[in-house]
């Protein structure tokens, strides 16, 4: 027997006496439920209704606006010059072909500006040095003289100059050689340990790229074994941060816009130096590890190129899993890069980033000559360095895309299209009137009979009294009965119900 329990009245919920005090904290929080909206004033409601009415009116105007620009068929029989209709159709075909060509070319130009191509150019670098106050120049102390007050310490200047080959001419080369010889007559107005960086503005056009455009830093390593008393000498140049962020920006500082750079040091002996030039490339290029280079068959490139190469390797080797498309199996080469048996496609950037190293600087060895025999006929040391530049056509293409006249031209074309559509609509209406009058004039009795029959059918359709497809209900399919006949369909039942409801 099931045990019965006595029902007691449930007490009303009460708040705990310990919860009377307000808890401390950051303050009251807004509830998660829906919040009542702020009621609108009469002016705001009237303005909102007016905006809705205007939007509805604009929609009606757009719906009534004609868009068909094709002239009706048979217009040749209704106009004075029938050849004009064919010329209009030919112009329409040419316009359609021209619009398709312009759209395709514009998309190609847009793609080229978003993914610019790089051109490889040769940057020729001349390295020369001049000397001052050397012993053989007659300005230093001699064994017969004991007056050292006017003697100056021997020094030399090293000049590094670079130009693109396609911007060089024979005149420029002669000028650079002569300037190297004339620099020996410069006055010693600076301290011996001072670095001098010159920024000579060339007379070429502003679009010519200078030496500082291709490098972000430059250092000079001296042969320390030749230093006296172990003294250390160094030279370093770094491009300013503003120029690093906007390398092609206007009004660059002199320290980031020069064709040649010069530094001065003390010394009276020949010395070997190595000029290290760190490239500046956008996007930045890296040196790939041996494991990654074996897969993508590239030793250096951008990170995006490495990712695409890694994905192409996975796709061509059919290493992507069938069930989970984000995963791929690793062969022996991929295991050395991914460091796992299974790789994930969303992590390709991370796999590549672990195998990137900064590019080694361009190292240019040079021997500083201070002897008299060399400076009788000084010859510069010349190096050719391969650099990449943007396609010169990119700037002109960018101007073509951002041309404000293009939008104005499109607006004018849109207005002309609207006028043309209205003219074609008027021509179609005139053509219909002409056909009506011509048919009435050729055979009035037959035309009126056919016209009345057509109007009758239209009236039946409007009133809902006509049958579908012009059938009056006397066909063979309406005579047949049974479960598979027309009378057993849902349409017939609904039609009967409508008919019965009208007769009530």
DRENDO-1510 file (C-alpha; in Angstrom, 1 decimal, always signed):
<recs>
REC; n; res; u; v; w
REC; 1; UNK; +0.0; +0.0; +0.0 .
REC; 2; UNK; +1.4; +3.4; -1.0 .
REC; 3; UNK; +2.1; +5.7; +1.9 .
REC; 4; UNK; +0.1; +8.9; +2.0 .
REC; 5; UNK; +1.7; +12.2; +3.0 .
REC; 6; UNK; -0.1; +15.1; +4.5 .
REC; 7; UNK; +0.0; +18.3; +2.5 .
REC; 8; UNK; +1.3; +21.3; +4.3 .
REC; 9; UNK; +1.0; +24.9; +3.1 .
REC; 10; UNK; +4.2; +26.2; +1.5 .
REC; 11; UNK; +5.5; +29.4; +3.2 .
REC; 12; UNK; +6.1; +32.5; +1.1 .
REC; 13; UNK; +9.8; +33.1; +0.1 .
REC; 14; UNK; +11.6; +35.5; +2.4 .
REC; 15; UNK; +14.9; +37.2; +2.2 .
REC; 16; UNK; +17.7; +36.1; +4.5 .
REC; 17; UNK; +18.4; +38.4; +7.4 .
REC; 18; UNK; +22.1; +38.3; +6.6 .
REC; 19; UNK; +21.5; +39.7; +3.1 .
REC; 20; UNK; +20.0; +43.0; +4.2 .
REC; 21; UNK; +23.3; +44.9; +3.8 .
REC; 22; UNK; +24.4; +45.8; +0.3 .
REC; 23; UNK; +27.3; +43.9; -1.0 .
REC; 24; UNK; +30.4; +45.8; -2.1 .
REC; 25; UNK; +31.7; +45.6; -5.6 .
REC; 26; UNK; +32.0; +47.5; -8.8 .
REC; 27; UNK; +28.4; +48.7; -8.6 .
REC; 28; UNK; +25.0; +47.5; -9.9 .
REC; 29; UNK; +25.1; +45.6; -13.2 .
REC; 30; UNK; +22.6; +45.8; -16.0 .
REC; 31; UNK; +20.2; +42.9; -16.3 .
REC; 32; UNK; +20.6; +40.5; -19.2 .
REC; 33; UNK; +16.9; +40.7; -20.2 .
REC; 34; UNK; +15.4; +43.1; -22.8 .
REC; 35; UNK; +15.5; +46.7; -21.9 .
REC; 36; UNK; +12.7; +49.1; -22.7 .
REC; 37; UNK; +13.4; +51.4; -25.7 .
REC; 38; UNK; +13.4; +55.1; -25.2 .
REC; 39; UNK; +10.1; +56.5; -26.5 .
REC; 40; UNK; +10.3; +58.7; -29.6 .
REC; 41; UNK; +9.0; +62.2; -29.6 .
REC; 42; UNK; +6.3; +63.4; -32.0 .
REC; 43; UNK; +8.9; +65.2; -34.1 .
REC; 44; UNK; +11.1; +62.1; -34.4 .
REC; 45; UNK; +8.1; +59.9; -35.3 .
REC; 46; UNK; +7.0; +62.4; -38.0 .
REC; 47; UNK; +10.6; +62.6; -39.3 .
REC; 48; UNK; +10.8; +58.8; -39.4 .
REC; 49; UNK; +7.4; +58.5; -41.2 .
REC; 50; UNK; +8.5; +61.1; -43.7 .
REC; 51; UNK; +11.7; +59.2; -44.4 .
REC; 52; UNK; +9.7; +56.0; -45.0 .
REC; 53; UNK; +7.4; +57.8; -47.4 .
REC; 54; UNK; +10.3; +59.2; -49.3 .
REC; 55; UNK; +12.0; +55.8; -49.5 .
REC; 56; UNK; +8.8; +54.2; -50.8 .
REC; 57; UNK; +8.4; +57.0; -53.4 .
REC; 58; UNK; +12.0; +56.5; -54.6 .
REC; 59; UNK; +11.4; +52.8; -54.9 .
REC; 60; UNK; +8.3; +53.4; -57.0 .
REC; 61; UNK; +10.2; +55.7; -59.3 .
REC; 62; UNK; +13.0; +53.2; -59.7 .
REC; 63; UNK; +10.4; +50.5; -60.5 .
REC; 64; UNK; +8.8; +52.6; -63.1 .
REC; 65; UNK; +12.0; +53.7; -64.7 .
REC; 66; UNK; +12.5; +52.0; -68.1 .
REC; 67; UNK; +15.6; +49.9; -68.5 .
REC; 68; UNK; +15.1; +48.2; -71.8 .
REC; 69; UNK; +17.3; +49.7; -74.6 .
REC; 70; UNK; +16.4; +47.2; -77.3 .
REC; 71; UNK; +14.3; +48.5; -80.1 .
REC; 72; UNK; +11.3; +46.3; -81.0 .
REC; 73; UNK; +11.4; +43.8; -83.9 .
REC; 74; UNK; +9.8; +44.9; -87.1 .
REC; 75; UNK; +10.6; +48.5; -86.6 .
REC; 76; UNK; +12.0; +48.7; -90.1 .
REC; 77; UNK; +8.5; +48.6; -91.6 .
REC; 78; UNK; +7.4; +51.7; -89.5 .
REC; 79; UNK; +10.3; +54.2; -90.0 .
REC; 80; UNK; +11.5; +56.2; -92.9 .
REC; 81; UNK; +15.1; +55.0; -92.9 .
REC; 82; UNK; +15.1; +51.2; -92.1 .
REC; 83; UNK; +18.9; +51.0; -92.1 .
REC; 84; UNK; +19.1; +53.1; -89.0 .
REC; 85; UNK; +17.6; +50.3; -87.0 .
REC; 86; UNK; +20.3; +47.9; -88.1 .
REC; 87; UNK; +23.0; +50.5; -87.3 .
REC; 88; UNK; +21.5; +50.9; -83.8 .
REC; 89; UNK; +21.8; +47.1; -83.3 .
REC; 90; UNK; +25.4; +47.1; -84.5 .
REC; 91; UNK; +26.2; +49.9; -82.1 .
REC; 92; UNK; +24.6; +47.9; -79.2 .
REC; 93; UNK; +26.8; +44.9; -80.0 .
REC; 94; UNK; +29.9; +47.1; -80.2 .
REC; 95; UNK; +29.0; +48.7; -76.9 .
REC; 96; UNK; +28.5; +45.3; -75.2 .
REC; 97; UNK; +31.9; +44.1; -76.5 .
REC; 98; UNK; +33.5; +47.4; -75.4 .
REC; 99; UNK; +32.0; +47.2; -71.9 .
REC; 100; UNK; +33.2; +43.6; -71.5 .
REC; 101; UNK; +36.7; +44.5; -72.6 .
REC; 102; UNK; +36.9; +47.6; -70.4 .
REC; 103; UNK; +35.7; +45.6; -67.4 .
REC; 104; UNK; +38.1; +42.8; -68.0 .
REC; 105; UNK; +41.1; +45.2; -68.4 .
REC; 106; UNK; +40.1; +47.1; -65.3 .
REC; 107; UNK; +40.0; +43.9; -63.3 .
REC; 108; UNK; +43.5; +43.0; -64.6 .
REC; 109; UNK; +44.9; +46.4; -63.7 .
REC; 110; UNK; +43.3; +46.2; -60.2 .
REC; 111; UNK; +44.9; +42.8; -59.7 .
REC; 112; UNK; +48.3; +44.0; -60.9 .
REC; 113; UNK; +48.2; +46.9; -58.4 .
REC; 114; UNK; +47.2; +44.7; -55.5 .
REC; 115; UNK; +49.8; +42.1; -56.4 .
REC; 116; UNK; +52.6; +44.1; -58.0 .
REC; 117; UNK; +55.3; +42.4; -60.0 .
REC; 118; UNK; +59.0; +42.9; -59.1 .
REC; 119; UNK; +61.7; +43.7; -61.6 .
REC; 120; UNK; +65.3; +42.8; -61.1 .
REC; 121; UNK; +67.8; +45.6; -61.7 .
REC; 122; UNK; +71.5; +46.0; -61.4 .
REC; 123; UNK; +72.8; +48.5; -58.8 .
REC; 124; UNK; +76.4; +49.5; -59.5 .
REC; 125; UNK; +78.4; +50.5; -56.5 .
REC; 126; UNK; +81.7; +52.5; -56.6 .
REC; 127; UNK; +84.0; +52.5; -53.6 .
REC; 128; UNK; +86.8; +55.0; -53.5 .
REC; 129; UNK; +89.0; +56.6; -50.9 .
REC; 130; UNK; +91.0; +59.8; -50.6 .
REC; 131; UNK; +93.8; +60.7; -48.1 .
REC; 132; UNK; +94.8; +63.8; -46.2 .
REC; 133; UNK; +98.0; +64.9; -44.3 .
REC; 134; UNK; +99.9; +61.7; -45.3 .
REC; 135; UNK; +103.7; +61.8; -45.0 .
REC; 136; UNK; +104.2; +61.6; -48.7 .
REC; 137; UNK; +101.9; +64.6; -49.2 .
REC; 138; UNK; +104.5; +66.9; -47.6 .
REC; 139; UNK; +102.3; +68.0; -44.8 .
REC; 140; UNK; +103.7; +65.8; -42.0 .
REC; 141; UNK; +106.8; +66.2; -39.8 .
REC; 142; UNK; +110.3; +65.4; -41.2 .
REC; 143; UNK; +113.5; +64.1; -39.5 .
REC; 144; UNK; +115.1; +67.6; -40.0 .
REC; 145; UNK; +112.3; +69.5; -38.3 .
REC; 146; UNK; +111.5; +69.5; -34.7 .
REC; 147; UNK; +108.4; +71.8; -34.9 .
REC; 148; UNK; +105.2; +69.6; -34.5 .
REC; 149; UNK; +102.8; +72.4; -33.8 .
REC; 150; UNK; +101.4; +72.7; -37.2 .
REC; 151; UNK; +101.4; +69.0; -38.0 .
REC; 152; UNK; +98.0; +67.2; -38.5 .
REC; 153; UNK; +97.3; +63.5; -38.1 .
REC; 154; UNK; +97.0; +61.5; -41.3 .
REC; 155; UNK; +93.5; +60.5; -42.3 .
REC; 156; UNK; +91.5; +59.1; -45.2 .
REC; 157; UNK; +87.9; +59.4; -46.5 .
REC; 158; UNK; +86.0; +56.4; -47.9 .
REC; 159; UNK; +83.1; +57.2; -50.3 .
REC; 160; UNK; +80.4; +54.7; -51.3 .
REC; 161; UNK; +78.3; +55.6; -54.3 .
REC; 162; UNK; +75.6; +53.6; -56.0 .
REC; 163; UNK; +73.4; +54.1; -59.1 .
REC; 164; UNK; +71.1; +51.9; -61.1 .
REC; 165; UNK; +72.7; +50.9; -64.4 .
REC; 166; UNK; +69.8; +52.0; -66.6 .
REC; 167; UNK; +70.1; +55.5; -65.1 .
REC; 168; UNK; +73.8; +55.7; -65.6 .
REC; 169; UNK; +75.6; +57.3; -68.5 .
REC; 170; UNK; +79.2; +57.7; -69.5 .
REC; 171; UNK; +79.2; +61.3; -68.3 .
REC; 172; UNK; +78.1; +60.2; -64.8 .
REC; 173; UNK; +81.0; +57.7; -64.6 .
REC; 174; UNK; +83.5; +60.3; -65.6 .
REC; 175; UNK; +82.1; +62.7; -63.1 .
REC; 176; UNK; +82.3; +60.1; -60.3 .
REC; 177; UNK; +86.0; +59.5; -61.1 .
REC; 178; UNK; +86.9; +63.1; -61.2 .
REC; 179; UNK; +85.0; +63.8; -58.0 .
REC; 180; UNK; +87.1; +61.0; -56.3 .
REC; 181; UNK; +90.3; +62.8; -57.4 .
REC; 182; UNK; +89.1; +66.3; -56.4 .
REC; 183; UNK; +88.1; +65.2; -52.9 .
REC; 184; UNK; +91.7; +65.0; -51.8 .
REC; 185; UNK; +91.8; +68.9; -51.6 .
REC; 186; UNK; +89.1; +69.2; -49.0 .
REC; 187; UNK; +89.9; +71.2; -45.9 .
REC; 188; UNK; +90.2; +69.4; -42.6 .
REC; 189; UNK; +87.4; +71.3; -40.9 .
REC; 190; UNK; +86.1; +68.5; -38.7 .
REC; 191; UNK; +87.4; +66.3; -36.0 .
REC; 192; UNK; +89.4; +63.3; -37.1 .
REC; 193; UNK; +86.9; +60.8; -35.6 .
REC; 194; UNK; +83.8; +62.4; -37.0 .
REC; 195; UNK; +81.5; +60.4; -39.4 .
REC; 196; UNK; +80.5; +62.4; -42.4 .
REC; 197; UNK; +77.3; +61.3; -44.3 .
REC; 198; UNK; +76.7; +63.4; -47.4 .
REC; 199; UNK; +73.3; +63.4; -49.2 .
REC; 200; UNK; +73.9; +64.7; -52.7 .
REC; 201; UNK; +70.7; +65.4; -54.6 .
REC; 202; UNK; +71.1; +64.2; -58.2 .
REC; 203; UNK; +69.8; +66.2; -61.1 .
REC; 204; UNK; +67.7; +63.3; -62.3 .
REC; 205; UNK; +64.0; +63.1; -62.0 .
REC; 206; UNK; +62.4; +62.4; -58.5 .
REC; 207; UNK; +61.3; +59.0; -59.6 .
REC; 208; UNK; +64.9; +57.7; -59.8 .
REC; 209; UNK; +65.7; +55.5; -56.9 .
REC; 210; UNK; +68.7; +56.3; -54.8 .
REC; 211; UNK; +71.2; +54.1; -53.0 .
REC; 212; UNK; +69.5; +54.6; -49.7 .
REC; 213; UNK; +66.2; +53.3; -51.1 .
REC; 214; UNK; +67.5; +49.7; -51.3 .
REC; 215; UNK; +69.1; +49.4; -47.9 .
REC; 216; UNK; +68.0; +49.9; -44.3 .
REC; 217; UNK; +71.3; +49.8; -42.6 .
REC; 218; UNK; +75.0; +49.8; -43.4 .
REC; 219; UNK; +78.1; +48.8; -41.3 .
REC; 220; UNK; +81.8; +48.8; -42.0 .
REC; 221; UNK; +84.0; +46.1; -40.4 .
REC; 222; UNK; +87.7; +47.1; -40.0 .
REC; 223; UNK; +90.6; +44.7; -39.8 .
REC; 224; UNK; +91.4; +45.0; -36.1 .
REC; 225; UNK; +94.8; +43.4; -36.4 .
REC; 226; UNK; +96.0; +46.5; -38.1 .
REC; 227; UNK; +94.9; +48.9; -35.4 .
REC; 228; UNK; +97.4; +50.7; -33.2 .
REC; 229; UNK; +97.2; +49.9; -29.5 .
REC; 230; UNK; +94.1; +47.7; -30.2 .
REC; 231; UNK; +92.0; +50.8; -30.9 .
REC; 232; UNK; +88.6; +49.9; -32.3 .
REC; 233; UNK; +87.1; +51.7; -35.3 .
REC; 234; UNK; +83.6; +51.2; -36.6 .
REC; 235; UNK; +81.0; +52.9; -38.9 .
REC; 236; UNK; +77.3; +52.3; -38.8 .
REC; 237; UNK; +74.3; +54.0; -40.6 .
REC; 238; UNK; +70.6; +53.2; -40.0 .
REC; 239; UNK; +67.7; +54.5; -41.9 .
REC; 240; UNK; +65.2; +56.6; -39.8 .
REC; 241; UNK; +62.0; +54.9; -38.6 .
REC; 242; UNK; +59.8; +57.2; -40.6 .
REC; 243; UNK; +61.6; +56.3; -43.8 .
REC; 244; UNK; +61.3; +52.6; -42.9 .
REC; 245; UNK; +57.5; +52.8; -42.6 .
REC; 246; UNK; +57.1; +54.9; -45.8 .
REC; 247; UNK; +60.1; +54.3; -48.0 .
REC; 248; UNK; +58.5; +56.0; -51.0 .
REC; 249; UNK; +57.0; +58.9; -49.1 .
REC; 250; UNK; +57.6; +62.6; -49.9 .
REC; 251; UNK; +60.0; +64.9; -48.1 .
REC; 252; UNK; +62.4; +62.2; -46.9 .
REC; 253; UNK; +65.2; +63.4; -44.5 .
REC; 254; UNK; +68.7; +63.7; -45.9 .
REC; 255; UNK; +69.8; +60.7; -43.9 .
REC; 256; UNK; +67.4; +58.5; -45.9 .
REC; 257; UNK; +67.7; +60.0; -49.3 .
REC; 258; UNK; +71.2; +60.0; -50.8 .
REC; 259; UNK; +73.2; +58.5; -53.6 .
REC; 260; UNK; +76.6; +58.4; -51.8 .
REC; 261; UNK; +77.8; +58.3; -48.2 .
REC; 262; UNK; +81.3; +59.2; -46.9 .
REC; 263; UNK; +83.0; +58.5; -43.6 .
REC; 264; UNK; +86.4; +59.7; -42.3 .
REC; 265; UNK; +89.0; +57.9; -40.2 .
REC; 266; UNK; +92.6; +58.4; -39.0 .
REC; 267; UNK; +95.3; +56.2; -40.4 .
REC; 268; UNK; +98.5; +56.2; -42.4 .
REC; 269; UNK; +98.5; +52.5; -43.4 .
REC; 270; UNK; +96.6; +50.4; -45.9 .
REC; 271; UNK; +93.6; +48.7; -44.2 .
REC; 272; UNK; +91.1; +46.0; -45.3 .
REC; 273; UNK; +87.4; +46.7; -44.6 .
REC; 274; UNK; +84.2; +44.9; -45.3 .
REC; 275; UNK; +81.1; +46.9; -46.1 .
REC; 276; UNK; +77.9; +45.2; -45.0 .
REC; 277; UNK; +74.7; +46.5; -46.6 .
REC; 278; UNK; +71.4; +45.2; -45.2 .
REC; 279; UNK; +68.6; +45.1; -47.8 .
REC; 280; UNK; +65.2; +46.8; -47.4 .
REC; 281; UNK; +62.5; +44.9; -49.4 .
REC; 282; UNK; +58.8; +45.2; -49.2 .
REC; 283; UNK; +57.5; +42.5; -48.7 .
REC; 284; UNK; +60.5; +41.4; -46.7 .
REC; 285; UNK; +62.5; +38.4; -48.1 .
REC; 286; UNK; +64.1; +35.8; -45.9 .
REC; 287; UNK; +66.6; +33.0; -46.2 .
REC; 288; UNK; +64.9; +29.5; -45.9 .
REC; 289; UNK; +66.3; +26.7; -43.9 .
REC; 290; UNK; +67.8; +23.7; -45.7 .
REC; 291; UNK; +64.7; +21.5; -44.7 .
REC; 292; UNK; +62.3; +24.1; -46.2 .
REC; 293; UNK; +64.4; +24.8; -49.2 .
REC; 294; UNK; +64.4; +21.1; -50.1 .
REC; 295; UNK; +60.6; +21.1; -50.2 .
REC; 296; UNK; +59.8; +24.3; -52.1 .
REC; 297; UNK; +63.0; +24.4; -54.2 .
REC; 298; UNK; +63.8; +27.9; -53.2 .
REC; 299; UNK; +66.6; +29.2; -51.0 .
REC; 300; UNK; +65.2; +32.7; -50.4 .
REC; 301; UNK; +61.9; +34.5; -50.8 .
REC; 302; UNK; +59.0; +36.0; -49.0 .
REC; 303; UNK; +57.0; +34.2; -46.3 .
REC; 304; UNK; +53.9; +34.2; -48.6 .
REC; 305; UNK; +55.9; +32.4; -51.3 .
REC; 306; UNK; +57.1; +29.8; -48.8 .
REC; 307; UNK; +53.5; +29.1; -47.6 .
REC; 308; UNK; +52.2; +28.8; -51.2 .
REC; 309; UNK; +55.1; +26.5; -52.0 .
REC; 310; UNK; +54.4; +24.3; -49.0 .
REC; 311; UNK; +50.7; +24.1; -49.9 .
REC; 312; UNK; +51.5; +23.2; -53.5 .
REC; 313; UNK; +53.8; +20.4; -52.2 .
REC; 314; UNK; +51.0; +19.0; -50.0 .
REC; 315; UNK; +48.4; +19.2; -52.8 .
REC; 316; UNK; +50.6; +17.7; -55.6 .
REC; 317; UNK; +51.7; +14.8; -53.3 .
REC; 318; UNK; +48.0; +14.2; -52.3 .
REC; 319; UNK; +48.9; +14.3; -48.7 .
REC; 320; UNK; +45.7; +16.0; -47.6 .
REC; 321; UNK; +43.4; +13.7; -45.5 .
REC; 322; UNK; +40.1; +12.7; -47.0 .
REC; 323; UNK; +38.0; +12.8; -43.8 .
REC; 324; UNK; +39.6; +15.9; -42.2 .
REC; 325; UNK; +40.6; +18.4; -45.0 .
REC; 326; UNK; +42.5; +20.6; -42.5 .
REC; 327; UNK; +45.0; +17.9; -41.8 .
REC; 328; UNK; +47.7; +16.5; -44.0 .
REC; 329; UNK; +50.1; +13.5; -43.7 .
REC; 330; UNK; +53.8; +14.3; -43.5 .
REC; 331; UNK; +56.4; +12.4; -45.6 .
REC; 332; UNK; +60.1; +12.4; -44.7 .
REC; 333; UNK; +60.7; +15.9; -46.0 .
REC; 334; UNK; +57.7; +17.4; -44.3 .
REC; 335; UNK; +58.5; +15.7; -40.9 .
REC; 336; UNK; +61.7; +17.8; -40.8 .
REC; 337; UNK; +59.7; +21.0; -41.2 .
REC; 338; UNK; +56.5; +20.2; -39.3 .
REC; 339; UNK; +58.3; +18.1; -36.7 .
REC; 340; UNK; +55.3; +15.8; -36.5 .
REC; 341; UNK; +53.5; +13.0; -38.4 .
REC; 342; UNK; +50.4; +15.1; -39.0 .
REC; 343; UNK; +50.3; +18.7; -40.0 .
REC; 344; UNK; +47.5; +21.3; -40.0 .
REC; 345; UNK; +46.8; +23.5; -42.9 .
REC; 346; UNK; +45.8; +26.6; -40.8 .
REC; 347; UNK; +49.3; +26.4; -39.2 .
REC; 348; UNK; +51.3; +26.6; -42.4 .
REC; 349; UNK; +52.4; +30.1; -41.5 .
REC; 350; UNK; +53.7; +28.9; -38.2 .
REC; 351; UNK; +55.6; +26.0; -39.8 .
REC; 352; UNK; +57.2; +28.4; -42.3 .
REC; 353; UNK; +58.0; +31.1; -39.6 .
REC; 354; UNK; +60.1; +28.5; -37.7 .
REC; 355; UNK; +62.3; +28.0; -40.8 .
REC; 356; UNK; +63.0; +31.6; -41.7 .
REC; 357; UNK; +66.2; +33.5; -41.2 .
REC; 358; UNK; +67.1; +37.1; -42.0 .
REC; 359; UNK; +69.0; +37.5; -45.3 .
REC; 360; UNK; +72.7; +37.9; -45.0 .
REC; 361; UNK; +73.9; +41.4; -45.8 .
REC; 362; UNK; +75.6; +42.2; -49.0 .
REC; 363; UNK; +79.3; +42.0; -48.1 .
REC; 364; UNK; +81.7; +44.2; -50.2 .
REC; 365; UNK; +85.4; +43.8; -49.3 .
REC; 366; UNK; +87.6; +46.8; -50.0 .
REC; 367; UNK; +91.2; +47.8; -49.3 .
REC; 368; UNK; +91.8; +51.4; -48.2 .
REC; 369; UNK; +95.0; +52.6; -50.0 .
REC; 370; UNK; +97.0; +55.4; -48.5 .
REC; 371; UNK; +100.2; +54.9; -50.5 .
REC; 372; UNK; +101.4; +57.5; -53.0 .
REC; 373; UNK; +101.7; +55.0; -55.9 .
REC; 374; UNK; +98.0; +54.2; -55.8 .
REC; 375; UNK; +96.8; +57.8; -55.6 .
REC; 376; UNK; +98.8; +58.8; -58.7 .
REC; 377; UNK; +96.0; +57.2; -60.7 .
REC; 378; UNK; +93.3; +56.1; -58.3 .
REC; 379; UNK; +90.8; +53.5; -59.6 .
REC; 380; UNK; +87.5; +52.8; -57.8 .
REC; 381; UNK; +86.4; +49.3; -56.8 .
REC; 382; UNK; +83.2; +48.5; -58.6 .
REC; 383; UNK; +80.5; +46.0; -57.6 .
REC; 384; UNK; +77.2; +45.0; -59.2 .
REC; 385; UNK; +74.4; +44.1; -56.8 .
REC; 386; UNK; +71.1; +42.7; -58.0 .
REC; 387; UNK; +68.1; +44.6; -56.5 .
REC; 388; UNK; +64.4; +44.4; -57.0 .
REC; 389; UNK; +62.1; +47.3; -57.7 .
REC; 390; UNK; +58.4; +47.8; -58.3 .
REC; 391; UNK; +57.1; +47.8; -61.8 .
REC; 392; UNK; +57.3; +51.5; -63.0 .
REC; 393; UNK; +53.9; +51.1; -64.6 .
REC; 394; UNK; +52.3; +50.5; -61.2 .
REC; 395; UNK; +52.2; +54.2; -60.4 .
REC; 396; UNK; +50.5; +55.1; -63.7 .
REC; 397; UNK; +48.1; +52.2; -63.2 .
REC; 398; UNK; +47.2; +53.4; -59.7 .
REC; 399; UNK; +46.5; +56.8; -61.1 .
REC; 400; UNK; +44.2; +55.3; -63.7 .
REC; 401; UNK; +42.2; +53.4; -61.1 .
REC; 402; UNK; +41.9; +56.3; -58.7 .
REC; 403; UNK; +41.1; +58.8; -61.5 .
REC; 404; UNK; +38.2; +61.0; -60.3 .
REC; 405; UNK; +37.1; +61.6; -63.8 .
REC; 406; UNK; +36.2; +58.0; -64.2 .
REC; 407; UNK; +33.4; +58.2; -61.7 .
REC; 408; UNK; +32.1; +61.4; -63.4 .
REC; 409; UNK; +32.2; +59.6; -66.7 .
REC; 410; UNK; +30.2; +56.7; -65.3 .
REC; 411; UNK; +27.6; +59.1; -64.0 .
REC; 412; UNK; +27.3; +60.8; -67.4 .
REC; 413; UNK; +27.0; +57.4; -69.1 .
REC; 414; UNK; +24.3; +56.4; -66.6 .
REC; 415; UNK; +22.3; +59.5; -67.4 .
REC; 416; UNK; +22.6; +58.9; -71.2 .
REC; 417; UNK; +21.4; +55.3; -70.7 .
REC; 418; UNK; +18.3; +56.5; -68.9 .
REC; 419; UNK; +17.6; +59.0; -71.7 .
REC; 420; UNK; +18.1; +56.2; -74.3 .
REC; 421; UNK; +15.8; +53.8; -72.4 .
REC; 422; UNK; +13.1; +56.5; -72.3 .
REC; 423; UNK; +13.5; +57.1; -76.1 .
REC; 424; UNK; +13.3; +53.3; -76.8 .
REC; 425; UNK; +10.1; +53.2; -74.7 .
REC; 426; UNK; +8.6; +56.0; -76.7 .
REC; 427; UNK; +9.6; +54.2; -79.9 .
REC; 428; UNK; +8.0; +51.0; -78.7 .
REC; 429; UNK; +4.8; +52.8; -77.9 .
REC; 430; UNK; +4.8; +54.5; -81.3 .
REC; 431; UNK; +5.4; +51.1; -83.0 .
REC; 432; UNK; +2.4; +49.6; -81.1 .
REC; 433; UNK; +0.2; +52.5; -82.3 .
REC; 434; UNK; +1.4; +52.2; -85.8 .
REC; 435; UNK; +0.8; +48.4; -85.9 .
REC; 436; UNK; -2.7; +48.9; -84.5 .
REC; 437; UNK; -3.7; +51.5; -87.0 .
REC; 438; UNK; -2.1; +49.7; -89.9 .
REC; 439; UNK; -3.9; +46.4; -89.1 .
REC; 440; UNK; -7.2; +48.3; -88.7 .
REC; 441; UNK; -6.7; +50.0; -92.0 .
REC; 442; UNK; -5.8; +46.8; -94.0 .
REC; 443; UNK; -8.8; +44.6; -92.8 .
REC; 444; UNK; -11.1; +46.4; -90.4 .
REC; 445; UNK; -13.7; +43.6; -90.0 .
REC; 446; UNK; -11.2; +40.9; -89.2 .
REC; 447; UNK; -9.1; +43.2; -87.0 .
REC; 448; UNK; -12.2; +44.3; -84.9 .
REC; 449; UNK; -13.3; +40.6; -84.6 .
REC; 450; UNK; -9.8; +39.5; -83.4 .
REC; 451; UNK; -9.5; +42.6; -81.2 .
REC; 452; UNK; -12.9; +41.9; -79.5 .
REC; 453; UNK; -12.0; +38.3; -78.9 .
REC; 454; UNK; -8.7; +39.3; -77.4 .
REC; 455; UNK; -10.4; +41.8; -75.1 .
REC; 456; UNK; -12.9; +39.2; -74.1 .
REC; 457; UNK; -10.2; +36.7; -73.1 .
REC; 458; UNK; -8.4; +39.4; -71.2 .
REC; 459; UNK; -11.6; +40.4; -69.3 .
REC; 460; UNK; -12.2; +36.7; -68.4 .
REC; 461; UNK; -8.7; +36.4; -67.0 .
REC; 462; UNK; -9.1; +39.6; -65.0 .
REC; 463; UNK; -12.5; +38.6; -63.6 .
REC; 464; UNK; -11.3; +35.1; -62.9 .
REC; 465; UNK; -13.9; +33.5; -65.1 .
REC; 466; UNK; -11.7; +32.1; -67.8 .
REC; 467; UNK; -10.2; +28.6; -67.7 .
REC; 468; UNK; -6.5; +27.9; -67.7 .
REC; 469; UNK; -4.9; +27.8; -71.1 .
REC; 470; UNK; -8.0; +29.0; -72.9 .
REC; 471; UNK; -9.7; +25.6; -72.4 .
REC; 472; UNK; -13.5; +25.8; -71.8 .
REC; 473; UNK; -13.8; +22.5; -69.9 .
REC; 474; UNK; -14.9; +20.4; -72.8 .
REC; 475; UNK; -11.6; +18.5; -73.5 .
REC; 476; UNK; -11.2; +14.7; -73.2 .
REC; 477; UNK; -9.3; +15.0; -70.0 .
REC; 478; UNK; -12.3; +16.7; -68.4 .
REC; 479; UNK; -14.7; +13.9; -69.6 .
REC; 480; UNK; -12.7; +11.2; -67.9 .
REC; 481; UNK; -13.5; +10.3; -64.3 .
REC; 482; UNK; -11.9; +8.2; -61.7 .
REC; 483; UNK; -9.1; +8.7; -59.1 .
REC; 484; UNK; -6.6; +9.7; -61.7 .
REC; 485; UNK; -8.7; +12.2; -63.5 .
REC; 486; UNK; -8.5; +16.0; -63.4 .
REC; 487; UNK; -11.5; +16.1; -61.1 .
REC; 488; UNK; -9.5; +14.3; -58.4 .
REC; 489; UNK; -6.8; +16.9; -58.2 .
REC; 490; UNK; -6.4; +19.5; -55.5 .
REC; 491; UNK; -6.9; +22.3; -58.0 .
REC; 492; UNK; -10.3; +21.0; -59.1 .
REC; 493; UNK; -11.5; +20.6; -55.5 .
REC; 494; UNK; -10.4; +24.2; -54.6 .
REC; 495; UNK; -12.1; +25.5; -57.8 .
REC; 496; UNK; -15.4; +23.7; -56.9 .
REC; 497; UNK; -15.2; +25.1; -53.4 .
REC; 498; UNK; -14.7; +28.7; -54.8 .
REC; 499; UNK; -17.7; +28.2; -57.2 .
REC; 500; UNK; -19.9; +26.9; -54.4 .
REC; 501; UNK; -19.0; +29.8; -52.1 .
REC; 502; UNK; -20.0; +32.3; -54.8 .
REC; 503; UNK; -23.4; +30.7; -55.3 .
REC; 504; UNK; -24.4; +31.1; -51.6 .
</recs>
